[in-house]
Amino acid sequence: MSVSTAAIDPSVCAPLPVLGQDVTVPLVTGGEVTYAALDYAASAPALQRVWDDVAAYAPYYGSVHRGAGYLSQLSTDLFENSRRTVAEFLGCRADDQVVFTRSTTDSLNLLAAAIPAGCQVFVFETEHHASLLPWRDAQVTYLNAPRTPAQAVETLERALADRDPYGPALVCVTGASNVTGELWPVKELAAAAHAHGARIVLDAAQLAPHHPVDIAELDVDWVAFSGHKLYAPFGSGVLAGRSDWLLAAEPYLAGGGASRKVARRADGGVDVDWHTTAARHEAGSPNVIGVYSIASACKALTEAGFDNLVAREQELVSRVREGLAEVPEVQVLSLFGDDAPRVGVISFVVRGWNSSHFAAGLSAEYGIGVRDGLFCAHPLVRTLLGSDPQDPGECGAPEAEPGERSLNAIRVSFGAGTPDEHIERFLRAVSELVSDGAQWKYRTEDGRCVPDRGTAAQV
């Protein structure tokens, strides 16, 4: 079985330098190869620019909002300037707030803790668990998976029309699926939400690294994303948008930094005057290096020309989809169909293969890192695979034989730092594994499919 090796047009845009480009990994079949990181949807490699910026700042690290010394003052300025950089990157409105969190998950849990009493929340079953699960104290309506963007809007409009029109309501929707990479009709969903008196929060974890996000242009109320998917390490995230619900809510965490004034009462209790800025929800010593890394990544993507990065990524998307289409045993998962616009996130299954076994073969025999499982979007993957909710299947390697069908999938994801060679090696590896089989035997160990050392397959 052969796969076309048409080259990506180098005139569109060169890949951005990222850490780990020269890292080599051992192959179970012998020798070493440069690692092909194709798991960007989980955590993207850090941009070299981000790493250099952080390294230059590190000797000047100091406490934020806490000290009068030079390094503390410098770190505080850097922290607050990073807030302004992120606000500009997201196209925030004048009265929007940028709150720094640990991740998208943390951001959406913060918002869930701040929604008014009696708020109705509407969320599609297709969401990542980070946006599917935080709304435990609200009245939640889970919407069925739509099969077209237009159907998504119609489904939401029907659900909102049936709600109590006088109470607060919130819609939570992804910008780009972490399973299929498909773009959702965010602007149209925002218009539908607002027409029915609801607000909307955009989970941009998979959108922001691949496509410009403009809060004002999309007319969403909040945006959440993670630094580690935006080529920025160190565990920081962002919740940006309207301030009223956030300021009306109790602080997400109680402690230093969130409080403006604390005084003992005559009865022995404590009175607290909480901040009315983003600091209200940023208690504790902030992750200044993580925040600065996000701001650095925002600058790097903007200065590289986001339109050029998008154009190159779309060529990679086309190349991967064309290559996989040449392997009849491969089924690419999709909600909206082949013509739907998407980012560099593609999930698939291979007929006759256990998905965990296939992913393990890509790693051990070709030095390619992908993801297998249900991608923290269990209802969506089960819907795409046509499985019953009670069928076995979970994130990680199931207890199944290598050739047995598994109720999970394989995900390949890429972005601004992906070299052409990684894409071509991946397509060649898929073709060879399907046509020739694995060169090694594999077993399940501690929930992972791993090579059985010393037991090469009979080929």
Helices and strands as residue ranges (DSSP letters): E 24-26, E 32-34, E 36-37, H 48-57, G 58-60, H 70-89, E 97-101, H 104-114, E 120-124, H 129-132, E 139-143, H 149-161, E 169-174, H 186-195, E 199-203, H 215-218, E 222-226, G 227-229, E 237-241, H 244-248, E 259-264, E 270-274, G 278-281, H 288-304, H 306-325, E 330-332, E 345-350, H 355-366, E 368-369, E 371-373, H 378-385, E 409-413, H 420-436, E 440-445, E 448-456
